[in-house]
Amino acid sequence: MDIEGKIDFFRETESVGALLFGICDEPDESVKTPAYVDLNVENERQWGAVVCNSSGHSVNFTAIDNKIEIRRANGDMAKRCDAMLYNEIYLIFVELKNKRADWIQSAIKQLSSTLEVFSQNYDIMVFRKRFAYICNQKSPHFAYSCKVAMQQFRNSHNVRLIISRDIAVK
């Protein structure tokens, strides 16, 4: 939290100009390390999310989980998504998963919690394109529709929810 009591989502960012890069997270949750950018395309199979930045413009990366402290009213740490990407047009929240079952609903909760806090601190509407991605390395393609959950998410947060390991910045 910064001096004014506002949670600063933009304080520690990394500018990434690569056309293709990965977002990674330590698979062992007990380690408590923040997500990070990997520019080595030889590691693509290990990336939790694959970012295709066809715009060629730099994108800013911010680790959120295990980096930005967000607390509930009772003082407990709130659920947070793993990372955020942004530039003058895009705002993208990213939740990385690495399991085969029960991952979509828990990811939606983490994204929702983060978006609620972000929206309390910033005007989300200044970004023309707003997305939340759920990326799963073990299940990059899934066999059922989540249209109802995706529409509810959009109605609640004014952000489009996408379930895909591939993130496009055009």
Backbone as CSV, one residue per row, in Angstrom:
resi,resn,N_x,N_y,N_z,CA_x,CA_y,CA_z,C_x,C_y,C_z
1,MET,0.839,-1.164,0.000,0.000,0.000,0.000,0.891,1.236,0.000
2,ASP,0.521,2.243,-0.768,1.331,3.445,-0.772,0.861,4.418,0.310
3,ILE,1.444,5.581,0.364,1.220,6.534,1.445,-0.242,6.969,1.546
4,GLU,-0.926,7.118,0.448,-2.301,7.603,0.451,-3.313,6.507,0.776
5,GLY,-2.873,5.297,1.070,-3.781,4.201,1.352,-4.254,3.469,0.109
6,LYS,-3.774,3.862,-1.037,-4.142,3.253,-2.305,-3.187,2.091,-2.588
7,ILE,-3.728,0.973,-3.016,-2.878,-0.156,-3.377,-2.295,0.125,-4.753
8,ASP,-0.976,0.117,-4.840,-0.285,0.501,-6.071,0.005,-0.726,-6.938
9,PHE,-0.809,-0.928,-7.956,-0.624,-2.031,-8.890,0.424,-1.706,-9.953
10,PHE,0.894,-0.468,-9.994,1.792,-0.037,-11.066,3.197,0.278,-10.568
11,ARG,3.483,0.034,-9.315,4.765,0.416,-8.728,5.937,-0.397,-9.262
12,GLU,5.841,-1.689,-9.226,6.957,-2.544,-9.650,6.589,-3.270,-10.941
13,THR,6.898,-2.642,-12.058,6.572,-3.232,-13.346,7.838,-3.486,-14.150
14,GLU,7.701,-4.376,-15.086,8.791,-4.703,-15.999,8.269,-4.492,-17.416
15,SER,8.957,-3.694,-18.200,8.550,-3.454,-19.579,9.098,-4.571,-20.462
16,VAL,8.213,-5.166,-21.273,8.594,-6.280,-22.138,8.278,-5.895,-23.578
17,GLY,9.294,-5.882,-24.432,9.113,-5.519,-25.831,9.138,-6.700,-26.770
18,ALA,9.297,-7.899,-26.243,9.380,-9.104,-27.078,8.039,-9.399,-27.746
19,LEU,8.107,-9.979,-28.939,6.896,-10.366,-29.660,6.277,-11.638,-29.084
20,LEU,7.095,-12.481,-28.465,6.618,-13.723,-27.855,7.358,-13.917,-26.544
21,PHE,6.607,-14.124,-25.471,7.221,-14.386,-24.176,6.261,-15.180,-23.308
22,GLY,6.787,-15.704,-22.229,5.979,-16.507,-21.329,5.824,-15.854,-19.982
23,ILE,4.745,-16.219,-19.318,4.554,-15.863,-17.916,4.608,-17.171,-17.146
24,CYS,5.439,-17.201,-16.126,5.672,-18.428,-15.380,5.421,-18.199,-13.893
25,ASP,5.163,-19.297,-13.213,4.962,-19.281,-11.774,5.554,-20.563,-11.218
26,GLU,6.108,-20.493,-10.039,6.676,-21.672,-9.379,5.555,-22.675,-9.114
27,PRO,5.678,-23.919,-9.597,4.615,-24.903,-9.381,4.405,-25.257,-7.910
28,ASP,5.447,-25.149,-7.095,5.343,-25.440,-5.663,4.822,-24.192,-4.950
29,GLU,3.531,-24.205,-4.581,2.907,-23.031,-3.973,3.488,-22.679,-2.614
30,SER,4.133,-23.625,-1.940,4.711,-23.335,-0.622,5.925,-22.414,-0.719
31,VAL,6.511,-22.284,-1.904,7.697,-21.445,-2.096,7.331,-19.959,-2.025
32,LYS,6.111,-19.591,-2.423,5.606,-18.210,-2.343,6.434,-17.212,-3.154
33,THR,6.756,-17.558,-4.380,7.475,-16.633,-5.254,6.483,-16.001,-6.225
34,PRO,6.715,-14.763,-6.636,5.812,-14.126,-7.600,6.010,-14.666,-9.013
35,ALA,5.010,-14.460,-9.852,5.109,-14.826,-11.268,6.209,-13.988,-11.908
36,TYR,6.717,-14.474,-13.052,7.795,-13.767,-13.737,7.694,-13.979,-15.244
37,VAL,8.404,-13.136,-15.972,8.446,-13.213,-17.432,9.645,-14.057,-17.847
38,ASP,9.442,-14.922,-18.838,10.531,-15.712,-19.423,10.584,-15.375,-20.912
39,LEU,11.730,-14.869,-21.349,11.910,-14.469,-22.753,12.537,-15.565,-23.609
40,ASN,12.972,-16.649,-22.993,13.635,-17.729,-23.708,12.586,-18.646,-24.346
41,VAL,12.377,-18.526,-25.663,11.343,-19.308,-26.344,11.613,-20.813,-26.310
42,GLU,12.828,-21.212,-26.012,13.118,-22.643,-25.876,12.395,-23.241,-24.662
43,ASN,11.956,-22.385,-23.734,11.252,-22.839,-22.533,9.732,-22.829,-22.698
44,GLU,9.241,-22.601,-23.903,7.811,-22.403,-24.125,6.944,-23.515,-23.529
45,ARG,7.411,-24.724,-23.541,6.625,-25.843,-22.983,6.409,-25.700,-21.483
46,GLN,7.272,-24.962,-20.807,7.152,-24.769,-19.360,6.376,-23.493,-18.988
47,TRP,6.067,-22.654,-19.961,5.366,-21.409,-19.666,3.928,-21.689,-19.228
48,GLY,3.470,-20.969,-18.226,2.075,-21.070,-17.806,1.153,-20.349,-18.766
49,ALA,1.629,-19.240,-19.312,0.890,-18.470,-20.314,1.861,-18.086,-21.418
50,VAL,1.365,-18.101,-22.645,2.162,-17.715,-23.807,1.585,-16.395,-24.326
51,VAL,2.400,-15.338,-24.286,1.941,-14.018,-24.720,2.485,-13.741,-26.111
52,CYS,1.566,-13.534,-27.056,1.920,-13.157,-28.421,1.614,-11.671,-28.565
53,ASN,2.661,-10.882,-28.571,2.534,-9.429,-28.632,2.751,-8.972,-30.077
54,SER,1.764,-9.225,-30.921,1.910,-8.894,-32.338,1.888,-7.387,-32.595
55,SER,1.516,-6.599,-31.600,1.506,-5.143,-31.760,2.923,-4.596,-31.898
56,GLY,3.876,-5.284,-31.297,5.249,-4.802,-31.322,5.516,-3.702,-30.309
57,HIS,4.463,-3.199,-29.656,4.634,-2.189,-28.620,4.957,-2.863,-27.289
58,SER,5.699,-2.187,-26.458,6.023,-2.740,-25.149,4.761,-2.953,-24.324
59,VAL,4.816,-3.994,-23.525,3.752,-4.318,-22.581,4.392,-4.336,-21.206
60,ASN,3.711,-3.784,-20.231,4.229,-3.781,-18.858,3.701,-4.997,-18.118
61,PHE,4.574,-5.627,-17.356,4.238,-6.811,-16.565,4.351,-6.460,-15.091
62,THR,3.342,-6.837,-14.328,3.370,-6.670,-12.877,2.995,-7.991,-12.230
63,ALA,3.853,-8.500,-11.369,3.501,-9.672,-10.563,2.568,-9.192,-9.457
64,ILE,1.522,-9.937,-9.192,0.563,-9.535,-8.153,0.629,-10.494,-6.968
65,ASP,0.315,-11.787,-7.189,0.343,-12.749,-6.091,1.770,-12.880,-5.563
66,ASN,1.908,-12.883,-4.264,3.203,-12.949,-3.574,4.068,-11.717,-3.827
67,LYS,3.460,-10.625,-4.286,4.201,-9.390,-4.529,3.434,-8.177,-3.998
68,ILE,2.154,-8.064,-4.338,1.326,-6.954,-3.880,0.460,-7.446,-2.728
69,GLU,0.550,-6.749,-1.618,-0.198,-7.151,-0.431,-1.618,-6.606,-0.508
70,ILE,-2.575,-7.521,-0.526,-3.995,-7.167,-0.522,-4.629,-7.944,0.627
71,ARG,-5.155,-7.212,1.591,-5.729,-7.841,2.786,-7.241,-7.654,2.832
72,ARG,-7.906,-8.664,3.395,-9.338,-8.577,3.652,-9.566,-7.690,4.877
73,ALA,-10.826,-7.396,5.158,-11.169,-6.550,6.315,-10.693,-7.171,7.631
74,ASN,-10.641,-8.505,7.702,-10.210,-9.171,8.930,-8.686,-9.277,9.052
75,GLY,-7.957,-8.750,8.078,-6.495,-8.765,8.122,-5.849,-9.922,7.392
76,ASP,-6.644,-10.940,7.032,-6.098,-12.077,6.277,-5.740,-11.644,4.860
77,MET,-4.767,-12.330,4.282,-4.378,-12.052,2.907,-5.504,-12.482,1.966
78,ALA,-5.860,-11.617,1.050,-6.911,-11.916,0.068,-6.342,-12.780,-1.053
79,LYS,-7.229,-13.506,-1.710,-6.837,-14.256,-2.902,-6.503,-13.253,-3.989
80,ARG,-5.427,-13.508,-4.718,-4.995,-12.613,-5.785,-4.653,-13.421,-7.017
81,CYS,-4.824,-12.806,-8.184,-4.379,-13.468,-9.406,-2.858,-13.329,-9.483
82,ASP,-2.250,-14.009,-10.437,-0.788,-14.064,-10.500,-0.139,-12.817,-11.066
83,ALA,-0.747,-12.216,-12.093,-0.037,-11.125,-12.766,-0.998,-10.220,-13.519
84,MET,-0.426,-9.117,-13.990,-1.163,-8.145,-14.784,-0.255,-7.665,-15.913
85,LEU,-0.822,-7.526,-17.093,-0.144,-6.925,-18.245,-0.923,-5.674,-18.615
86,TYR,-0.208,-4.631,-19.022,-0.920,-3.430,-19.446,-0.045,-2.553,-20.332
87,ASN,-0.734,-1.750,-21.119,-0.124,-0.643,-21.856,-1.208,0.406,-22.011
88,GLU,-1.059,1.342,-22.929,-2.038,2.423,-23.036,-3.415,1.941,-23.515
89,ILE,-3.493,0.760,-24.091,-4.764,0.229,-24.600,-5.267,-0.954,-23.774
90,TYR,-4.382,-1.869,-23.428,-4.746,-3.132,-22.803,-4.572,-3.136,-21.290
91,LEU,-5.488,-3.835,-20.630,-5.349,-4.210,-19.228,-5.727,-5.688,-19.164
92,ILE,-4.768,-6.518,-18.778,-4.976,-7.968,-18.783,-4.548,-8.538,-17.435
93,PHE,-5.484,-9.191,-16.755,-5.164,-9.906,-15.520,-4.994,-11.377,-15.874
94,VAL,-4.025,-12.025,-15.225,-3.672,-13.402,-15.577,-3.647,-14.273,-14.327
95,GLU,-4.356,-15.386,-14.397,-4.283,-16.398,-13.345,-3.736,-17.673,-13.972
96,LEU,-2.633,-18.159,-13.414,-1.977,-19.365,-13.916,-2.381,-20.564,-13.068
97,LYS,-2.755,-21.625,-13.722,-3.077,-22.886,-13.046,-2.230,-23.986,-13.663
98,ASN,-2.041,-25.036,-12.876,-1.244,-26.162,-13.346,-1.831,-27.454,-12.792
99,LYS,-3.134,-27.646,-13.033,-3.775,-28.872,-12.567,-4.892,-29.274,-13.507
100,ARG,-5.375,-30.477,-13.340,-6.343,-31.037,-14.273,-7.801,-30.905,-13.813
101,ALA,-8.064,-30.713,-12.539,-9.452,-30.687,-12.059,-9.708,-29.462,-11.184
102,ASP,-10.940,-28.993,-11.197,-11.399,-27.917,-10.308,-10.543,-26.662,-10.363
103,TRP,-10.164,-26.242,-11.542,-9.297,-25.075,-11.633,-10.002,-23.823,-12.123
104,ILE,-11.073,-23.957,-12.861,-11.720,-22.780,-13.442,-12.398,-21.935,-12.370
105,GLN,-13.188,-22.536,-11.504,-13.900,-21.762,-10.484,-12.951,-21.089,-9.496
106,SER,-11.891,-21.789,-9.099,-10.937,-21.156,-8.172,-10.210,-20.001,-8.859
107,ALA,-9.924,-20.139,-10.139,-9.271,-19.057,-10.890,-10.195,-17.848,-11.017
108,ILE,-11.472,-18.092,-11.261,-12.440,-16.992,-11.360,-12.509,-16.238,-10.039
109,LYS,-12.493,-16.940,-8.922,-12.525,-16.288,-7.604,-11.292,-15.409,-7.393
110,GLN,-10.120,-15.911,-7.777,-8.891,-15.133,-7.611,-8.907,-13.890,-8.501
111,LEU,-9.334,-14.046,-9.740,-9.423,-12.900,-10.643,-10.451,-11.882,-10.143
112,SER,-11.599,-12.364,-9.704,-12.650,-11.469,-9.200,-12.169,-10.681,-7.992
113,SER,-11.526,-11.348,-7.077,-11.017,-10.677,-5.878,-10.020,-9.580,-6.241
114,THR,-9.122,-9.885,-7.149,-8.123,-8.902,-7.587,-8.778,-7.736,-8.311
115,LEU,-9.711,-8.027,-9.196,-10.390,-6.973,-9.954,-11.211,-6.054,-9.056
116,GLU,-11.827,-6.598,-8.025,-12.584,-5.767,-7.092,-11.671,-4.750,-6.415
117,VAL,-10.517,-5.197,-5.961,-9.571,-4.288,-5.301,-8.999,-3.295,-6.310
118,PHE,-8.649,-3.763,-7.491,-8.123,-2.866,-8.523,-9.137,-1.766,-8.829
119,SER,-10.395,-2.146,-9.003,-11.447,-1.187,-9.348,-11.734,-0.198,-8.226
120,GLN,-11.452,-0.563,-6.991,-11.600,0.363,-5.867,-10.496,1.418,-5.874
121,ASN,-9.379,1.102,-6.517,-8.218,1.988,-6.510,-7.985,2.728,-7.828
122,TYR,-8.543,2.222,-8.928,-8.298,2.795,-10.257,-9.560,2.752,-11.099
123,ASP,-9.614,3.614,-12.089,-10.704,3.612,-13.053,-10.355,2.621,-14.158
124,ILE,-10.976,1.484,-14.127,-10.686,0.420,-15.088,-11.088,0.810,-16.505
125,MET,-12.005,1.752,-16.624,-12.534,2.141,-17.929,-11.549,2.974,-18.754
126,VAL,-10.437,3.408,-18.189,-9.457,4.153,-18.992,-8.748,3.238,-19.986
127,PHE,-8.840,1.929,-19.761,-8.256,0.960,-20.683,-9.338,0.528,-21.666
128,ARG,-9.063,0.670,-22.941,-10.045,0.345,-23.972,-10.322,-1.157,-24.061
129,LYS,-9.297,-1.973,-23.873,-9.452,-3.428,-23.952,-9.089,-4.023,-22.591
130,ARG,-10.073,-4.706,-21.979,-9.910,-5.252,-20.632,-10.209,-6.751,-20.663
131,PHE,-9.216,-7.538,-20.241,-9.348,-8.990,-20.260,-8.864,-9.597,-18.953
132,ALA,-9.392,-10.765,-18.656,-8.880,-11.600,-17.578,-8.691,-12.986,-18.186
133,TYR,-7.484,-13.503,-18.086,-7.161,-14.812,-18.662,-6.953,-15.840,-17.566
134,ILE,-7.547,-16.996,-17.775,-7.243,-18.167,-16.965,-6.419,-19.081,-17.857
135,CYS,-5.188,-19.333,-17.456,-4.263,-20.136,-18.257,-3.891,-21.388,-17.471
136,ASN,-4.038,-22.535,-18.105,-3.697,-23.790,-17.444,-2.712,-24.562,-18.303
137,GLN,-1.535,-24.742,-17.766,-0.478,-25.444,-18.497,-0.832,-26.911,-18.729
138,LYS,-1.510,-27.547,-17.771,-1.845,-28.963,-17.920,-3.083,-29.189,-18.783
139,SER,-3.969,-28.205,-18.832,-5.183,-28.336,-19.644,-5.354,-27.094,-20.505
140,PRO,-4.462,-26.893,-21.476,-4.582,-25.684,-22.300,-5.838,-25.668,-23.163
141,HIS,-6.400,-26.852,-23.429,-7.645,-26.963,-24.184,-8.595,-27.774,-23.318
142,PHE,-9.800,-27.261,-23.130,-10.746,-27.987,-22.295,-11.990,-28.288,-23.103
143,ALA,-12.751,-29.292,-22.674,-13.787,-29.869,-23.524,-15.196,-29.371,-23.240
144,TYR,-15.382,-28.319,-22.462,-16.739,-27.858,-22.214,-16.806,-26.330,-22.229
145,SER,-18.003,-25.830,-22.348,-18.221,-24.389,-22.467,-18.399,-23.757,-21.086
146,CYS,-17.917,-22.564,-20.958,-18.076,-21.782,-19.731,-18.755,-20.456,-20.046
147,LYS,-19.619,-20.461,-21.054,-20.225,-19.213,-21.518,-20.994,-18.489,-20.419
148,VAL,-21.722,-19.214,-19.584,-22.504,-18.575,-18.528,-21.570,-17.894,-17.526
149,ALA,-20.545,-18.601,-17.071,-19.591,-18.026,-16.122,-18.855,-16.834,-16.740
150,MET,-18.529,-16.943,-18.020,-17.823,-15.860,-18.704,-18.709,-14.619,-18.816
151,GLN,-19.992,-14.806,-19.103,-20.905,-13.666,-19.204,-21.149,-13.048,-17.829
152,GLN,-21.284,-13.864,-16.803,-21.463,-13.347,-15.441,-20.236,-12.533,-15.018
153,PHE,-19.065,-13.014,-15.365,-17.822,-12.310,-15.036,-17.805,-10.948,-15.730
154,ARG,-18.156,-10.939,-17.003,-18.175,-9.674,-17.759,-19.190,-8.701,-17.170
155,ASN,-20.353,-9.194,-16.804,-21.386,-8.338,-16.215,-20.927,-7.764,-14.863
156,SER,-20.214,-8.553,-14.100,-19.767,-8.128,-12.771,-18.595,-7.161,-12.805
157,HIS,-17.664,-7.373,-13.729,-16.395,-6.633,-13.694,-16.142,-5.737,-14.902
158,ASN,-16.977,-5.838,-15.923,-16.762,-5.098,-17.164,-15.424,-5.472,-17.809
159,VAL,-15.086,-6.745,-17.669,-13.843,-7.318,-18.184,-14.201,-8.643,-18.848
160,ARG,-13.643,-8.886,-20.016,-13.908,-10.138,-20.733,-13.028,-11.250,-20.190
161,LEU,-13.639,-12.351,-19.795,-12.925,-13.521,-19.293,-12.628,-14.466,-20.443
162,ILE,-11.371,-14.893,-20.537,-10.946,-15.830,-21.578,-10.205,-16.980,-20.901
163,ILE,-10.541,-18.175,-21.282,-9.892,-19.360,-20.737,-9.012,-19.928,-21.845
164,SER,-7.735,-19.616,-21.776,-6.780,-20.033,-22.804,-5.365,-19.782,-22.297
165,ARG,-4.479,-20.639,-22.666,-3.062,-20.448,-22.327,-2.408,-19.371,-23.196
166,ASP,-3.031,-19.056,-24.314,-2.477,-18.095,-25.272,-3.113,-16.721,-25.087
167,ILE,-2.290,-15.726,-24.808,-2.744,-14.359,-24.611,-2.293,-13.532,-25.808
168,ALA,-3.252,-12.866,-26.452,-2.939,-12.065,-27.647,-3.002,-10.584,-27.307
169,VAL,-1.936,-9.871,-27.639,-1.900,-8.409,-27.547,-1.685,-7.929,-28.964
170,LYS,-2.725,-7.328,-29.562,-2.670,-6.945,-30.971,-2.370,-5.464,-31.145
